[in-house]
Amino acid sequence: MKLYYFDTNALYKHYYADEERGAPFVKHLVKVSQHPILISTLTETEYLVCLLKAMRDKKLQPNQVKRLFERHLTDVSEKNDPLIQRSFLRVPLQPDYYWQARELLMHYGGISIGTLDALHLALVKHLNIHFEMCMVTSDQGVLRVCKDLKIATLNPEEYN
């Protein structure tokens, strides 16, 4: 069973960035996926930051930020309940992921990944032990690390 994990740029493309490359692919993937798309608590926090930045840049009004984030929250489940079909399943960050992220940063320091990228990668690396994971992102640094870690990827910007 293949499970998809969205980093923040994929989630942003799904809800807000219709004009961005790859947004139609991301929306299609959410629609046709047989299982909820995995996201983390970190993904949601970063997504809110992206919306707030769009508001500060005068691309969104405060009521639009609230509406977009609330829409996302209605699409998320805390647990995989077959009776409640949601588009996304929230996976919490475990304390061990911070240590794994630090190791990833030490090992891949020459590749352009930051702290938050390393946390996404640590979570997906852990999940990949138990499930066939696929990281959905257009972040080039994350894509390079996933390739090295033998984690499947989908770059939505390649499907425009």
Buried (B, 14 or more C-beta within 10 A) or exposed (E): EEBBBBBBBBBBBBBBBEEBBBBBBBBEBBEEBEEBBBBBEBBBEBBBEBBBEBBEEEEBEEEBBEEBBEEBEEBBBEEEEEEEEBBBBBBEBEEEBEEBBBEBBEEBEEBEBEEBBBBBBBBBBBBBEEBEBBBBBBBEBBBBBBEEBEBBBBBBBEEE
